[in-house]
Amino acid sequence: MDYEFDSEIKLLDGKMKWKVVYFPYSVSEIFNTNGKVPVQIFVDGHEFDHTLLPSKNGHYFVYNEFIRRAVQKELGDRLHVRLKKCEGNRELVVPDYITKHLEEHHILNTFLKQPDYIKREQINYIELAKKEETKNNRILALINKLKD
């Protein structure tokens, strides 16, 4: 089932100063959990795989750099969101250029043995680089980290 709503980009309460979008419905009633929920979201028409996370103020998803670059809105702006729960396992796709570098250094298997959330974080960190030089530096840093 799809859930559609408009919501404001807000700051998460607490130590983490993340920009977030709150889900205006009860996750425990709809999805029968108080924990994390893997979701597919469409934000102002742009599609993303994401996760609803619990907080004392209700569940939210992080308004990350990928979403910000796509919709070009900032804190306090309103977004139109369509959301549905992801059924089944989400597949992590490693970009070919990262796979190639890891294979060249014989550490692809070391990379792949890590939990998906860590691999996703490492890939996102590389992908968010605006300059090719920065991407290459981040790949080299990952290679050095995995070799240790």
N, C-alpha and C positions, 0 to 999 in steps of 0.2 A: 504494500500500500504506500502511496506517495503522500507526503505532508508538505503543504505549501504555506509559506508565511513571509512576511516582511519583518525585518529586524534591524536594529542599529548595531554598528560596530562599537563595542565597548571595551574597556580595560578590565581584565580579570582581577577580582579582589584578591589581595594577598601579596606574597613575595614576588611571584612571577608576574611581570608586567607585560603579559601577552595581550594582544588584541584578539577579541573573541566575539562570536555570534551565539547568543543563547537560543536554544530550542524551546519554543513556547508551550510545549505539551509535556505531559508526565511520561517520562521514559519508563518508569516502573509499571505504569498501567498499560502502555502501548507495547513495549518490548519485553515485559516481564523480567527486568533486571534493574539494578541500581548502579551497575558497573559500566564499562566501556561498551560502545555499540559501533561496529563497523558500518559505515554508511556511504552511499553514493549521493553527492550533492550537485545541484546545478545552481550556481550563484550568478545572478544576472545573465543567465543563459550559458555560462561556462561550466563544464563538467569536471568534477574532481572525485577521487576516492578519498575518504576522510574517516574520522572517528569522532563520535560524540563522547565527551569526557564528563564525568560527574564533578559537581562542586556543590558547595552549600547553597548556592543560588540557582541550582538546576543544572541540567546538562548543556554543554556548549561545544562548538568546534572552534579550533584555532583559526583565526584569519591570518594565514601565513603569507609568505612572500609570493608564492605561486598564484594564490588567489588575488592578492593585491595587484600584481603585475597585469593580471587578466582584466580585472574590473576597474582598476584605477580609482578606488575610493579609499577614504581615510577614516580615522577615528571620528565617530559621531555621524557619519553618513549612513543612509539606510540601504539595505540590500534586499532583493527579492530572491528567496531560497525555495528550491524544491528538493526534498530529501526522501530517500528510501533506504531501508536496511539492506545491507549486502548479505545475501544468503550464500553460504558456501565459503570456500577459502579464496582470498585475493592472491593473485599471482604477482610476485615481485619481478619486474622486468629490469635487468641490468643493461644499460645502454651499451651498444657494441664497442664504442671507443674505450669505455672503461674496462670491459671484458678483455679487449685486446691488450691494454697496458698491463693488466693483472696477469694475463697468460704469459706475456713477454718476460715477466719477472718471476714466473713460476709460483704465484701465490693466489691464483684464482680459487683453488680449493679451500685455502685458508679463509679467504673472503666469504665463500659460500657457506662455510660451516657456522658462521655467526648467526645469531637470531635475526629474523626478518626486520624487526624494528631498528636494529643497529645498522643493517645494510641499507635500509631505506634512508636513514638519517645521513649516512655517509654519501650516498648517491645524491640526495637533495643538496647537501653542502657543496658538492662539486658542480651540480647543475645550476645552482643559483649564481655562480660566478658570471659576471658580465663580460670579462675579457678572457680571451683564449689562454693568455699567459697565466692568469689566475687559476683557471681550470687545471692547466698542466701542473702548476705548483701544488694544488690541492690533491691531485692524483698522486704526485710524488710523495707528498706527506702521508697519504693513506698507504702507499706501498711501503714506506719506511716503518710505519706503525705496525703493519701486518708482518713485516719481517722480524720485528722484535718479539 
